[in-house]
Every structure is written in structure tokens, then in C-alpha cells.
Amino acid sequence: MAAALFAAAGVIAMDGGAAEVSDAAVMAILQKHCVMCHAKRPTHSSFDAPPKTVSLETIDEVKAWAVKIVEQVVLDRTMPVGIDSGMTEAERAALAQWAAAMK
């Protein structure tokens, strides 16, 4: 299943030679859209603990959850919940491109 998700991420991210997406860029996207809920101590008022115990505060945590991030953010678009954070298509594509390059 992981291979299929990364393959899908690669297809989504293809845009004719785009620059590599850095870990720092991925962390900036996640800080903006995800960490308010997915932190050891969430700042979003709806949570007192990270949903499903998923914390995305470090690049190692993000890498551990990369397959699920691609699945839920890029493919299924179920995250961020309610899309009240305003995640853009470019940000979703950047996450896909980063995940595809992780192989």
C-alpha cells in the first residue's frame, strides 16, 4: 500500500522539473496547517491531545507518518479537517512531491 501511495504522490507532484521540496518547506506547511492539532500539546481549542496520537512537530515524526499524510492530505483530502486553515493546492502538491522523493 505504501508503494501505491508514493507512486500516486509522484504522479500528483509531476510538474516538469520542479525544484526539490525541502524538509524545512514541509515543516512550514505542517506548522501552518497541522500542528495546531497534531502536537503533543495542541493549541487548537478542540483538542487536549493530538488526534489519534499523531504528532507532527519534528521532521522525524513527519517522515514516520508520510504515507498517512499523503493518503489523507493529498489523495483523500480529508485533512486538514474542515479546511479552515486554507491549505492550497500548491501546498498539497509540495507535500506529495516531498513524499515521492523520500523513497
Residue pairs with C-beta under 8 A, 6 or more apart in sequence:
1 67
2 67
5 67
5 70
5 71
5 75
5 99
6 67
6 70
6 99
6 100
6 102
6 103
8 70
8 74
8 75
8 96
9 70
9 74
9 75
9 95
9 96
9 97
9 99
9 100
10 96
10 100
12 74
12 75
12 92
12 93
12 96
13 93
13 94
13 96
13 97
13 100
15 93
18 97
20 97
20 101
21 94
21 95
21 97
21 98
21 101
22 98
23 59
23 62
23 98
25 94
25 98
26 59
26 62
26 94
26 95
26 98
27 59
27 62
29 87
29 91
29 94
29 95
30 38
30 56
30 62
32 85
32 91
33 80
33 85
33 86
33 87
33 91
34 56
34 79
34 80
34 85
35 56
35 57
36 42
36 43
36 44
36 85
37 44
37 46
37 47
37 50
37 51
37 80
37 81
38 50
38 51
38 54
38 55
38 56
38 57
39 50
39 55
39 56
39 57
40 50
40 55
40 57
42 48
42 49
42 50
54 65
54 68
55 61
56 62
56 65
56 69
62 69
63 102
66 99
66 102
67 99
69 79
69 95
69 99
70 95
70 96
70 99
72 78
72 79
73 79
73 80
73 87
73 92
73 95
74 92
74 93
74 95
74 96
74 99
77 92
80 87
